[in-house]
Amino acid sequence: MPQGGSATFQELTQCVSCVKVAFSETTGKRNRCMDKGELLRIRKMLAKTQSQLAAILGISVRTIRSYEQGSRTVPAYIERLLLFILSQQQETLRTGRLCWEVKNCPKSKRSKCPAWEFHCGSLCWFINGTICQCNDMKTWDEKMECCRKCEVLKSILDDSGLNNKE
């Protein structure tokens, strides 16, 4: 990146890729929140080919194939994007239940929570740093493990049929 200038998209993508590799190499194993079957079901629900989904996610078709075959784990950022796209398709963001109502959060707790601050009560699972049972989670994997048990995200997964694994 040029000193004092702004980075190009390609430079940022390369930088993010380097950080991801370095992070995965230093942290060891990753909890597998999204498995290959879930990714395939989401792709079919979205009615997209591997090529179309790859274009939407900004990755190669070969990468999609490797996720679906199970030879590569689905990274957290892909899981996050897929769940967001799925929630958009189902209009959950407009009709979904607000986390502070589901959890009966007192105003003192709400005021410190990013989901409340940014008016994203049906997207609390998408935002790190939320103040709920998942507030002590340091990684996306830990957060998603907690969020998958919560009614806010479960409603998206139930509506899409993802909780009813075939």
LINGIWO-V592684 format. One record per backbone hydrogen bond with DSSP energy under -0.5 kcal/mol. NH is the residue of the N-H (numbers start at 0). CO is the residue of the C=O. If there is no record, write none. Layout:
# LINGIWO-V592684
nh & co
NH & CO
NH & CO
This chain:
# LINGIWO-V592684
nh & co
4 & 1
11 & 7
12 & 8
13 & 9
14 & 10
15 & 11
16 & 12
17 & 13
18 & 14
19 & 15
20 & 16
21 & 17
22 & 18
23 & 19
24 & 20
25 & 21
26 & 22
27 & 23
32 & 30
34 & 32
38 & 34
39 & 35
40 & 36
41 & 37
42 & 38
43 & 39
44 & 40
45 & 41
46 & 43
47 & 42
52 & 48
53 & 49
54 & 50
55 & 51
56 & 52
57 & 53
58 & 53
63 & 59
64 & 60
65 & 61
66 & 62
67 & 63
68 & 64
69 & 65
69 & 66
70 & 65
71 & 65
73 & 33
74 & 72
77 & 74
78 & 74
79 & 75
80 & 76
81 & 77
82 & 78
83 & 79
84 & 80
85 & 81
86 & 82
87 & 83
88 & 84
89 & 85
90 & 87
91 & 86
92 & 86
93 & 90
94 & 90
95 & 91
98 & 120
100 & 97
101 & 97
102 & 98
104 & 99
108 & 105
109 & 105
110 & 106
111 & 108
112 & 109
116 & 112
117 & 113
118 & 115
119 & 114
122 & 119
125 & 122
126 & 122
126 & 123
129 & 126
131 & 129
134 & 131
136 & 133
142 & 138
143 & 139
144 & 140
145 & 141
146 & 142
147 & 143
148 & 145
149 & 146
153 & 149
154 & 150
155 & 151
155 & 152
156 & 152
157 & 153
158 & 154
159 & 155
160 & 156
160 & 157
161 & 156
162 & 156
163 & 160
164 & 162
